[in-house]
Amino acid sequence: MRNPVIGSGAALTLLVATGALAGTGADGVFTIYNDTETNVVSGFYTSEDDGDSWSANWLSIQVRPGESAEARFHANSGPCEQVVQVGWVGDGGGEVLDEPIGIDICEASNVYLEDNDISFD
C-alpha cells in the first residue's frame, strides 16, 4: 500500500532509468518514479534544516513521464525524516517547485510522483 507523503533532505545521487529499479530505503537507496502523463521532473532538492536552505539540484537530466531515478543517500547517519522539494518543467520552460514534503527515507523504497500527489512504499 502506498503511503501519502507530507515533505525530504541529505546528500544523494540520482541515476535515471526507464525500467524498475530495486531499492530499499533502509539501505539508503530508493527509486523515484515519474507517474504523470505529461509532466517532466526537472529538479530534486533536499534540505537538512526543514526548508531554510536547499541543496543544489541533484538531477543532471530531466525525468520524463514513465521514467524513474534511483536516489542513494551517502550519509552513514542522520535522521530518517527528510524534507524534499520537486521541480517540474513549467509551460514557459522554467522550473515550477512543488511544496516541500516530508518523507521517512528509511521506510521508502519507492517514491511515486503523480499529478497533485506524492506517495511512497
C-alpha positions in Angstrom: 0.0 0.0 0.0 1.3 3.5 -0.8 1.7 6.0 2.0 0.9 9.6 1.2 3.9 11.9 1.6 3.7 15.0 3.7 7.6 16.6 2.7 12.7 15.3 2.3 17.0 16.2 2.9 20.6 14.6 2.9 23.3 14.0 0.3 22.2 11.8 -2.5 22.9 10.7 -6.1 20.2 10.2 -8.7 20.6 7.9 -11.7 17.9 7.9 -14.4 16.4 4.7 -15.8 13.4 3.7 -17.8 12.8 0.4 -16.0 12.0 -0.5 -12.5 15.0 -0.3 -10.1 15.1 -2.4 -6.9 15.9 -0.4 -3.8 15.4 -0.1 -0.2 15.2 3.0 1.9 16.8 1.2 4.8 20.0 0.8 2.8 19.9 4.5 1.7 18.6 3.7 -1.7 15.1 4.4 -3.1 13.6 4.9 -6.6 11.7 7.9 -7.7 9.0 7.3 -10.3 7.5 10.0 -12.6 4.0 8.6 -12.8 2.5 11.6 -14.5 1.0 11.7 -18.0 2.8 14.8 -19.3 4.9 16.5 -16.6 8.7 16.4 -16.6 10.7 16.4 -13.4 13.5 19.0 -13.6 14.7 19.1 -10.1 15.1 17.2 -6.8 16.2 19.2 -3.8 16.9 18.3 -0.2 17.0 20.3 3.0 18.6 19.3 6.2 17.0 22.3 8.1 13.3 22.0 7.3 13.5 24.1 4.2 15.5 27.1 5.5 18.2 26.2 2.9 18.2 23.8 -0.1 20.8 21.7 -1.8 21.7 22.1 -5.4 19.6 20.2 -7.9 20.6 16.5 -7.7 19.3 15.8 -11.2 21.7 16.1 -14.0 18.9 15.4 -16.6 15.2 15.6 -16.7 13.0 12.7 -15.7 10.2 12.3 -18.3 6.8 10.6 -17.7 7.3 6.9 -17.3 10.9 7.2 -16.3 12.5 6.6 -12.9 15.6 7.8 -11.0 17.4 5.9 -8.3 18.4 8.0 -5.3 21.2 7.0 -2.9 21.9 8.8 0.3 25.6 8.6 1.1 25.4 9.8 4.8 26.0 6.9 7.2 23.9 8.5 9.8 21.2 11.2 10.1 17.5 11.5 10.6 15.2 9.2 8.7 12.7 12.1 8.3 13.8 14.2 5.4 12.5 17.2 3.5 12.4 17.2 -0.3 11.2 19.6 -3.0 10.5 18.5 -6.5 10.8 20.8 -9.5 8.8 20.4 -12.7 9.2 21.9 -16.2 6.8 24.8 -16.5 4.8 25.9 -19.6 7.5 28.6 -20.4 10.4 26.1 -19.8 11.2 27.4 -16.4 11.0 25.4 -13.2 7.9 25.2 -11.1 8.5 24.0 -7.5 6.1 21.8 -5.5 5.6 22.5 -1.9 8.3 20.8 0.3 7.2 17.4 1.5 8.4 15.2 4.4 9.3 11.5 3.9 10.7 8.8 6.1 13.6 7.9 3.9 14.4 4.8 5.9 11.0 3.4 5.2 10.7 4.4 1.5 11.8 2.0 -1.2 9.8 3.7 -3.9 8.6 7.3 -4.3 5.8 8.0 -6.8 5.4 11.4 -8.3 1.9 11.9 -9.7 -0.3 14.8 -10.7 -1.0 16.6 -7.4 0.1 13.6 -5.3 3.3 12.1 -4.0 3.3 8.7 -2.2 5.8 6.1 -1.1 6.0 2.4 -0.1 
